[in-house]
């Protein structure tokens, strides 16, 4: 009986409809804009990434993915038998991908658009797996969560309940990501002796080496930076919920990803991680205020 009561409390807490989160429509539109910008970046190189003239052929790519992971040739091969060229099919799928983000942004068949965006993103990542990295996995997570944001319930209460669940699910996901990221760093030595930051500067930001050299005689500077990164990632699942410091922790994480974008040039990764954090915990900031209008929460930005 007690176990049943605990289970019911857990379920009710997980699906409890909250009005404090950032408005769903706002989140969906931000995701759509990000998706359009992301595909615009790789669009000029589509012919080098996919198809018969790609730098990495299907036979090589298949060695690194499982048979059940969707890839472009699931569609290009059957349509080629009908006389439709491979490159045309790929461009059509990319076109659907672009229109799916437009559908999400303008609220046209939003749920179907979210499903298509997520699925075609999987096609893009799996079809060129050797060029993919952590950012692509995080974009997959972002698009998957967005599907829940777009559930086609007409009942506002049910829609808010699913959105609240999706936000909490995302929050838990972020806690796992940072905790294990911090744990992995803490198991090595480079993040304790400060070498990790030195490696980053030398490998990704050679333009800043001359500035970093000035601190070689002060290794404590590199150590403090490394220790602070490990500390905030490892304790993120706990500190992000502490009322007095949660805004500081969120700001520090966002600053961390801004610096990753600047110094490591991992722009997609930096932006998607900032978006995930803001969607999950952005309501912590005072300038995000949620007000009731009609039957659904509306985001208001306090400029004061």
VMD Tcl script that draws the C-alpha trace (Angstrom):
set ca {
  {0.00 0.00 0.00}
  {2.80 2.39 0.90}
  {4.62 1.57 -2.35}
  {1.45 2.36 -4.30}
  {1.12 5.71 -2.52}
  {4.75 6.64 -3.29}
  {4.24 5.63 -6.94}
  {1.07 7.73 -7.23}
  {2.83 10.74 -5.69}
  {5.74 10.33 -8.10}
  {3.44 10.12 -11.13}
  {1.36 13.08 -10.00}
  {4.51 15.15 -9.43}
  {5.95 14.16 -12.81}
  {2.81 15.08 -14.73}
  {1.74 18.00 -12.57}
  {0.77 20.88 -14.84}
  {2.87 23.92 -14.01}
  {2.44 27.45 -15.31}
  {5.93 28.61 -14.30}
  {7.87 27.21 -17.28}
  {8.67 29.22 -20.40}
  {5.72 29.28 -22.78}
  {5.60 26.25 -25.10}
  {5.01 28.29 -28.26}
  {8.07 30.40 -27.47}
  {10.22 27.28 -26.99}
  {8.98 25.69 -30.21}
  {9.71 28.80 -32.25}
  {13.22 29.10 -30.82}
  {13.89 25.44 -31.71}
  {12.54 26.02 -35.23}
  {14.79 29.04 -35.78}
  {17.79 27.10 -34.51}
  {16.97 24.18 -36.82}
  {16.73 26.46 -39.85}
  {20.05 28.13 -39.01}
  {21.72 24.77 -38.45}
  {20.66 23.28 -41.79}
  {21.56 26.56 -43.57}
  {25.16 26.11 -42.39}
  {25.58 22.64 -43.94}
  {23.40 23.22 -47.00}
  {26.29 24.32 -49.28}
  {28.15 21.06 -48.51}
  {25.24 18.64 -48.97}
  {26.75 17.04 -52.09}
  {30.00 16.31 -50.22}
  {28.21 14.82 -47.21}
  {25.55 12.63 -48.78}
  {24.94 10.70 -51.98}
  {27.15 8.92 -54.49}
  {29.74 11.73 -54.51}
  {30.01 11.96 -50.72}
  {33.43 11.94 -49.09}
  {32.40 8.91 -47.02}
  {30.59 6.18 -48.93}
  {27.66 4.16 -47.54}
  {29.73 0.98 -47.24}
  {32.15 2.74 -44.89}
  {29.45 4.57 -42.98}
  {27.50 1.34 -42.39}
  {30.40 -0.07 -40.39}
  {29.74 2.50 -37.67}
  {25.95 2.35 -37.28}
  {23.40 -0.33 -36.48}
  {21.12 -1.80 -39.13}
  {18.01 -0.24 -37.57}
  {19.31 3.34 -37.62}
  {17.55 5.26 -40.41}
  {19.72 6.48 -43.28}
  {19.08 8.23 -46.58}
  {19.45 5.13 -48.73}
  {16.33 3.70 -47.11}
  {14.59 6.13 -49.45}
  {17.09 6.78 -52.23}
  {17.51 3.12 -53.26}
  {13.79 2.31 -53.72}
  {13.13 5.59 -55.51}
  {16.17 5.06 -57.74}
  {14.41 1.94 -59.06}
  {11.59 4.25 -60.10}
  {13.99 6.47 -62.00}
  {14.35 9.21 -59.41}
  {18.04 10.18 -59.02}
  {19.62 9.74 -55.60}
  {20.63 13.38 -55.25}
  {17.09 14.54 -56.06}
  {15.65 12.34 -53.32}
  {18.16 13.67 -50.79}
  {17.36 17.28 -51.75}
  {13.64 16.55 -51.43}
  {14.15 15.14 -47.93}
  {16.24 18.17 -46.99}
  {13.44 20.34 -48.36}
  {10.92 18.50 -46.16}
  {13.31 19.04 -43.23}
  {13.34 22.80 -43.87}
  {9.56 22.99 -44.28}
  {9.08 21.01 -41.08}
  {10.82 23.79 -39.15}
  {8.70 26.38 -40.93}
  {5.62 24.38 -39.96}
  {6.76 24.36 -36.35}
  {7.43 28.09 -36.36}
  {4.14 29.11 -38.01}
  {2.09 26.44 -36.16}
  {1.05 24.54 -39.29}
  {0.70 20.79 -38.67}
  {3.10 21.40 -35.78}
  {3.10 17.86 -34.33}
  {3.69 16.23 -37.73}
  {6.38 18.81 -38.49}
  {8.16 18.05 -35.21}
  {8.11 14.31 -35.95}
  {9.49 14.88 -39.45}
  {12.21 17.24 -38.21}
  {13.40 14.70 -35.63}
  {13.31 11.77 -38.07}
  {15.08 13.55 -40.92}
  {17.70 14.83 -38.49}
  {18.38 11.18 -37.63}
  {18.75 10.49 -41.36}
  {21.27 13.31 -41.66}
  {23.33 12.20 -38.65}
  {23.29 8.46 -39.37}
  {24.05 8.89 -43.07}
  {27.33 10.61 -42.27}
  {28.10 9.26 -38.85}
  {31.86 9.82 -38.99}
  {31.32 13.57 -39.37}
  {28.86 13.70 -36.46}
  {29.82 14.68 -32.92}
  {28.19 15.49 -29.59}
  {26.30 18.49 -30.94}
  {24.32 16.29 -33.34}
  {23.24 14.03 -30.49}
  {22.11 17.02 -28.46}
  {20.15 18.38 -31.43}
  {18.45 14.96 -31.62}
  {17.53 15.31 -27.95}
  {16.22 18.83 -28.49}
  {14.05 17.78 -31.45}
  {12.76 14.71 -29.61}
  {11.69 16.81 -26.63}
  {10.04 19.29 -29.00}
  {7.71 16.53 -30.21}
  {6.14 16.53 -26.74}
  {5.83 20.30 -26.89}
  {3.75 19.92 -30.05}
  {1.20 17.30 -28.95}
  {-2.07 18.07 -30.75}
  {-4.37 18.03 -27.70}
  {-7.24 20.48 -27.95}
  {-7.66 20.34 -24.20}
  {-5.37 23.08 -22.83}
  {-5.05 21.32 -19.48}
  {-3.78 18.12 -21.10}
  {-1.43 20.05 -23.36}
  {0.04 21.91 -20.39}
  {0.39 18.64 -18.50}
  {2.41 17.02 -21.32}
  {4.52 20.17 -21.75}
  {5.27 20.25 -18.01}
  {6.23 16.57 -18.13}
  {8.53 17.20 -21.12}
  {10.26 20.07 -19.32}
  {10.82 17.92 -16.23}
  {12.08 15.09 -18.43}
  {14.51 17.52 -20.06}
  {15.64 18.78 -16.67}
  {16.47 15.22 -15.57}
  {18.26 14.63 -18.87}
  {20.41 17.74 -18.37}
  {21.27 16.64 -14.85}
  {22.48 13.27 -16.12}
  {24.47 14.86 -18.94}
  {26.38 17.27 -16.73}
  {26.87 14.85 -13.84}
  {28.46 12.18 -16.00}
  {30.38 14.84 -17.94}
  {31.85 16.06 -14.66}
  {32.41 12.51 -13.43}
  {34.35 11.63 -16.58}
  {36.55 14.69 -16.16}
  {37.17 13.92 -12.47}
  {38.42 10.41 -13.26}
  {41.40 11.76 -15.22}
  {44.28 14.05 -14.32}
  {44.13 16.77 -16.99}
  {41.20 18.53 -15.30}
  {43.01 18.60 -11.96}
  {46.43 19.84 -13.04}
  {45.05 22.44 -15.46}
  {46.37 20.79 -18.64}
  {42.87 20.46 -20.11}
  {42.53 24.22 -20.63}
  {46.03 24.42 -22.05}
  {45.20 21.65 -24.54}
  {42.00 23.43 -25.57}
  {43.84 26.68 -26.26}
  {46.60 24.97 -28.24}
  {44.37 22.66 -30.27}
  {41.29 24.79 -30.90}
  {42.36 28.37 -30.27}
  {45.93 28.81 -31.45}
  {45.27 32.54 -31.86}
  {45.12 32.84 -28.08}
  {48.31 30.91 -27.31}
  {50.35 34.11 -27.00}
  {47.96 35.35 -24.32}
  {47.92 32.00 -22.50}
  {51.72 31.91 -22.38}
  {51.62 34.90 -20.05}
  {50.03 32.65 -17.41}
  {52.40 29.69 -17.77}
  {54.23 30.75 -14.63}
  {50.91 30.89 -12.80}
  {49.50 27.35 -13.25}
  {46.95 28.00 -10.53}
  {44.99 30.08 -13.08}
  {44.52 27.03 -15.36}
  {43.77 24.82 -12.36}
  {41.07 27.11 -11.02}
  {39.34 27.24 -14.42}
  {39.45 23.43 -14.70}
  {38.32 22.85 -11.13}
  {35.38 25.23 -11.53}
  {34.20 23.40 -14.68}
  {34.40 19.99 -12.99}
  {32.73 21.34 -9.87}
  {29.74 22.93 -11.59}
  {29.16 19.94 -13.90}
  {29.48 17.32 -11.19}
  {27.17 19.16 -8.80}
  {24.81 20.56 -11.46}
  {21.98 18.11 -10.57}
  {21.96 19.45 -7.03}
  {22.98 23.10 -7.33}
  {20.54 23.87 -10.16}
  {17.66 23.36 -7.72}
  {19.09 25.34 -4.77}
  {16.95 28.53 -4.62}
  {19.68 30.97 -3.61}
  {22.25 29.95 -6.23}
  {20.28 28.32 -9.05}
  {20.42 31.45 -11.23}
  {24.16 31.71 -10.68}
  {24.65 28.04 -11.62}
  {22.53 28.44 -14.76}
  {24.44 31.59 -15.73}
  {27.77 29.85 -15.18}
  {26.73 26.93 -17.40}
  {25.58 29.31 -20.13}
  {28.86 31.24 -19.85}
  {30.76 27.94 -20.10}
  {29.07 27.16 -23.41}
  {29.60 30.69 -24.72}
  {33.32 30.25 -24.04}
  {33.24 26.83 -25.74}
  {31.78 28.49 -28.81}
  {34.40 31.27 -28.76}
  {37.54 29.30 -27.92}
  {36.76 25.87 -29.38}
  {34.67 27.09 -32.32}
  {32.04 24.45 -31.57}
  {29.23 26.84 -32.36}
  {26.43 24.34 -32.91}
  {27.25 22.52 -29.69}
  {27.43 25.78 -27.73}
  {24.11 27.09 -29.03}
  {22.15 23.85 -28.63}
  {23.38 23.41 -25.05}
  {22.42 26.99 -24.20}
  {18.97 26.40 -25.71}
  {18.49 23.18 -23.75}
  {19.42 24.92 -20.51}
  {17.17 27.91 -21.18}
  {14.19 25.76 -22.14}
  {14.66 23.58 -19.08}
  {15.52 26.25 -16.49}
  {15.15 29.63 -18.19}
  {12.15 30.45 -15.99}
  {14.63 31.01 -13.14}
  {15.54 34.39 -14.57}
  {13.54 37.37 -13.37}
  {13.25 38.85 -16.84}
  {11.19 35.84 -17.91}
  {7.71 36.23 -16.47}
  {4.81 33.93 -17.27}
  {1.37 35.48 -17.22}
  {-2.03 33.97 -17.76}
  {-3.84 35.04 -20.87}
  {-7.03 33.28 -21.87}
  {-6.28 29.65 -21.01}
  {-2.59 29.35 -21.65}
  {0.58 30.90 -20.21}
  {2.23 33.63 -22.22}
  {5.86 34.66 -22.01}
  {6.49 38.26 -21.10}
  {9.94 39.83 -21.01}
  {10.49 42.32 -18.23}
  {12.77 45.05 -19.55}
  {12.88 46.93 -16.24}
}
mol new
graphics top color blue
foreach p $ca { graphics top sphere $p radius 0.5 }
foreach p [lrange $ca 0 end-1] q [lrange $ca 1 end] { graphics top cylinder $p $q radius 0.2 }
display resetview
